[in-house]
């Protein structure tokens, strides 16, 4: 029995060193629609896949919509595997990444022998599918990857006995700088669809002189179409009070489109008075949009607003830096795993 355990430990160490340990990422079905939280997971996985790690994207069902229907590039080359009707191969050296929204899955996989890690991007989803009083550590999830310092500070107050690492999201290369003059279009992105619809209705009722301006609700489109819609706009409006990062305003600023946004409950580190028009009271939103429209028509928009926005996105637009952060983190995790296996191995050999 001890000899068998020695062989298993030696194999686990060898698998990690040869990059054969499996790294699973559980992902949601998006039905071909762009979703920043899913893209973040794919960027994370792609960084490791390109570095020859054994990466596998786990899906709930076998009829998963191909990722290249909304996310172009190398992402579709990463192996995908459905859990439905299959057997999941898991070894002690493997890693299992689970988004926070799948808290209900934690109970089902708590006995898996691998290292289990939470990817937390939305604090409002963390407790949604957990039973009252349940914590990640109860299910063997002892590490969390999150997107910002404010998010880390918020979550660590709730989830004890868990270590945290921060990997900021990457703004896609798809969002290139605006070249052609913008059209009379306002791009709108909201957490709740009804917020966007009500905003548009209120604006047209209060300011009928601007009904010739088109509001475009960016929902249910591919990343390419999403980016193109922003590039055609002269303004982006963002309503997401529970946001834990803010991909849409950053994508807009990278393109060169000014942003009017409702300040979220967790104010992000990248938000400044210079790079956007951030408001606290949603009741003032249509008035501020109308003021902006008038200034835009009179060519009174300060270039500083656009330039500051572009500057704020630079540190989140470097794929090489993002990839290096991911690889460093995974190398550190695997190094700890190897040390643990070697300690167990040495104790067994001493006993023998």
TITITOR-190330 format. One record per residue (C-alpha): z, y, x; residue in one letter. Coordinates in steps of 0.2 Angstrom, whole numbers, padded with zeros to 4 digits, always signed. Each point is the difference from the previous one (the first is absolute). Layout:
ZYXA
...
This chain:
+0000+0000+0000X
+0005+0012+0014X
-0016-0004+0009X
-0011+0003-0015X
+0009+0017-0002X
-0004+0004+0018X
-0018-0004-0002X
-0001+0011-0016X
+0008+0015+0009X
-0011-0002+0015X
-0015+0000-0012X
+0006+0016-0009X
+0001+0009+0017X
-0017-0006+0005X
-0008+0005-0017X
+0007+0018+0002X
-0005+0002+0018X
-0018-0006-0005X
-0001+0011-0015X
-0001-0015-0011X
+0015+0004-0011X
-0005+0005-0017X
+0002+0018-0006X
-0001+0000-0019X
-0002+0016-0010X
+0002-0002-0019X
-0011+0013-0009X
-0003+0005-0018X
-0017-0001-0010X
-0007+0017-0002X
-0016-0005-0010X
-0011+0010+0013X
+0010+0016-0002X
+0006+0010+0015X
+0018-0001+0002X
+0009+0009+0015X
+0015-0012+0001X
-0012-0015+0001X
-0011+0008+0013X
+0016+0003+0011X
+0003-0019+0000X
-0018-0004+0004X
+0000+0013+0014X
+0016-0008+0007X
-0008-0018-0001X
-0017+0006+0007X
+0009+0007+0016X
+0007-0017+0003X
-0015-0010-0005X
-0010+0010+0013X
+0013-0004+0013X
-0004-0019-0004X
+0016-0003-0010X
+0000-0014-0013X
+0000+0012-0015X
-0002-0007-0018X
+0000+0011-0016X
+0008-0009-0014X
-0005+0003-0018X
+0007-0006-0016X
-0016-0007-0008X
-0016-0008+0007X
-0011+0012-0010X
+0006+0015+0011X
-0012+0014+0000X
-0008+0001+0017X
+0007+0015+0010X
-0017+0006+0005X
-0003+0006-0018X
+0011+0015+0004X
+0005-0001+0018X
-0015+0000+0013X
+0001-0006+0018X
+0008-0014+0009X
+0013-0004-0014X
-0010-0013-0008X
+0000-0010+0016X
+0018-0004-0001X
+0003-0017-0008X
+0007+0000-0018X
+0009-0014-0008X
+0006-0002-0018X
+0017-0007-0004X
-0006-0006-0017X
-0002-0019+0000X
+0002-0002+0019X
+0013-0004+0013X
+0006+0013+0011X
+0003-0005+0018X
+0015+0008+0008X
+0008-0003+0017X
+0015+0008+0008X
-0010+0011+0011X
-0010+0007-0014X
+0002+0018-0007X
-0001+0004-0019X
-0002+0018-0006X
+0004+0004-0018X
-0003+0017-0009X
+0016+0006-0008X
-0008-0001-0017X
+0001-0019+0001X
+0018-0001+0000X
-0001-0014-0013X
-0009-0011+0013X
+0015+0001+0012X
+0010-0013-0010X
-0015-0012+0001X
-0002+0001+0019X
+0018+0003+0006X
+0001-0018+0008X
-0016+0002+0010X
+0004-0002+0018X
-0010+0014+0007X
+0005+0018+0003X
-0002+0010-0016X
-0003+0019+0000X
-0002+0013-0014X
-0013+0014+0000X
+0008+0014-0010X
-0012+0014-0005X
+0008+0005-0017X
+0018+0002-0002X
-0002+0000-0019X
-0006-0018+0001X
+0013-0007+0011X
+0013-0004-0014X
-0013-0003-0014X
-0002-0019+0002X
+0017-0004+0007X
+0015-0006-0010X
+0015+0012+0000X
+0010-0001+0015X
-0013-0010+0010X
-0005+0006+0017X
-0014-0004+0012X
+0012-0008+0012X
+0005-0013-0013X
-0017-0008+0001X
-0001+0001+0019X
-0010+0016+0001X
+0009+0008+0015X
-0014+0013+0005X
-0009+0013-0008X
-0016+0010+0005X
-0001+0017-0009X
-0011+0015+0001X
+0011+0015+0004X
+0017+0006+0006X
+0005+0006-0017X
-0005-0016-0008X
+0010-0010+0013X
+0015+0011-0003X
-0001-0002-0019X
-0002-0019+0001X
+0013-0004+0013X
+0013+0007-0012X
-0004-0014-0012X
-0005-0015+0010X
+0014-0004+0012X
-0001-0013+0015X
-0019+0004+0002X
-0008+0008+0015X
-0014+0013-0002X
-0016+0005+0009X
-0012+0014-0004X
-0019-0001+0001X
-0008+0015-0008X
-0016-0003-0010X
-0017+0003+0007X
-0012+0012-0008X
-0017-0009-0001X
-0015+0005+0010X
-0009+0000-0017X
+0008+0018-0004X
-0011+0011+0011X
-0001+0019+0001X
-0008+0009-0014X
-0017+0007+0005X
-0009+0005-0016X
+0007+0014-0011X
+0012-0007-0013X
-0005-0001-0018X
+0011+0007-0014X
+0010-0017-0001X
+0018-0002+0001X
+0006-0018+0006X
+0015-0006-0009X
+0011-0014+0006X
+0016-0005-0010X
+0013-0014+0000X
-0001-0001-0019X
-0018+0002-0008X
+0008+0010-0015X
+0006+0013+0012X
-0018+0004+0006X
-0007-0001-0018X
+0013+0012-0006X
-0003+0012+0014X
-0018+0001-0003X
+0002+0003-0019X
+0013+0013+0003X
-0010+0009+0013X
-0016+0001-0012X
+0011+0006-0014X
+0009+0014+0009X
-0015+0005+0011X
-0016-0003-0011X
-0010+0012+0012X
+0001-0014+0013X
-0006-0014-0011X
-0016-0001+0011X
+0011-0007+0014X
+0000-0019+0001X
+0016-0010+0002X
-0003-0016+0008X
+0014-0013-0002X
-0001-0011+0016X
+0005-0017-0008X
-0009-0017+0000X
-0013+0004+0014X
-0004-0007+0017X
+0006+0009+0016X
-0017+0006+0004X
-0002+0008-0017X
+0018+0006+0001X
-0004+0009+0016X
-0017+0007-0006X
+0009+0007-0016X
+0012+0010+0011X
-0014+0006+0011X
-0009+0008-0015X
+0016+0009-0006X
+0007+0017+0003X
+0018-0005-0004X
+0011-0015-0001X
+0014-0002-0012X
+0014-0013+0003X
+0014-0005-0012X
+0011-0014+0007X
+0018+0004+0000X
+0006-0017+0006X
-0013-0001+0014X
+0007-0007+0017X
-0014+0006+0010X
-0015+0010-0008X
-0017-0007+0006X
-0010+0010-0013X
+0005+0017+0006X
-0002-0005+0018X
-0017-0007-0003X
-0005+0016-0009X
+0007+0011+0015X
-0010-0011+0012X
-0016+0004-0009X
+0004+0018-0001X
+0005+0002-0018X
+0015+0010-0005X
+0014-0009-0009X
+0012+0006-0014X
+0013-0013-0002X
+0017-0003-0009X
+0013-0002+0013X
+0006-0018-0001X
+0018-0005-0001X
-0001-0006+0018X
-0008+0015+0009X
-0011-0007+0014X
+0002+0006+0018X
-0018+0005+0001X
+0001+0012-0015X
+0001+0019+0006X
-0002+0017-0008X
-0016+0002+0009X
-0010-0016-0004X
+0001+0000-0019X
+0006+0008-0015X
+0015-0010-0005X
+0009+0004-0016X
+0017-0006-0007X
-0002+0003-0018X
-0014-0009-0009X
+0000+0013-0014X
-0008+0012+0012X
-0014-0011+0005X
-0014+0006-0011X
+0004+0018+0004X
-0001-0003+0019X
-0017-0010-0002X
-0007+0015-0010X
+0005+0012+0013X
-0008-0011+0013X
-0016-0001-0010X
-0001+0019-0001X
+0003+0002+0019X
-0013-0013+0004X
-0013+0009-0011X
+0004+0016+0009X
+0000-0008+0017X
+0018+0004+0003X
+0006-0017+0006X
+0008+0002+0017X
-0008-0011+0014X
+0017-0003+0007X
+0004-0012-0015X
-0014-0011+0004X
+0002+0000+0019X
+0019-0004-0002X
-0005-0014-0011X
-0012-0007+0012X
+0013+0002+0015X
+0013-0010-0011X
-0011-0015-0001X
-0005-0002+0018X
+0015-0011+0005X
-0004-0012-0015X
-0019-0001+0004X
+0001-0009+0016X
-0004-0019-0003X
+0004-0005+0018X
+0017+0008-0001X
+0003-0009-0016X
-0006-0017+0007X
+0011+0002+0015X
+0016+0004-0010X
-0004-0016-0011X
-0003-0011+0015X
+0016+0006+0009X
+0010-0003-0015X
-0006-0018-0002X
+0001-0004+0018X
+0019+0006-0001X
+0003-0011-0015X
-0008-0015+0008X
+0009+0003+0017X
+0017-0001-0010X
-0006-0016-0009X
-0005-0008+0017X
+0017+0005+0007X
+0009-0008-0015X
-0010-0016+0002X
+0003-0001+0019X
+0019+0002-0003X
+0000-0014-0012X
-0011-0010+0012X
+0012+0003+0014X
+0015-0005-0010X
-0008-0016-0005X
-0006-0005+0018X
+0018+0004+0006X
+0007-0012-0013X
-0012-0014+0004X
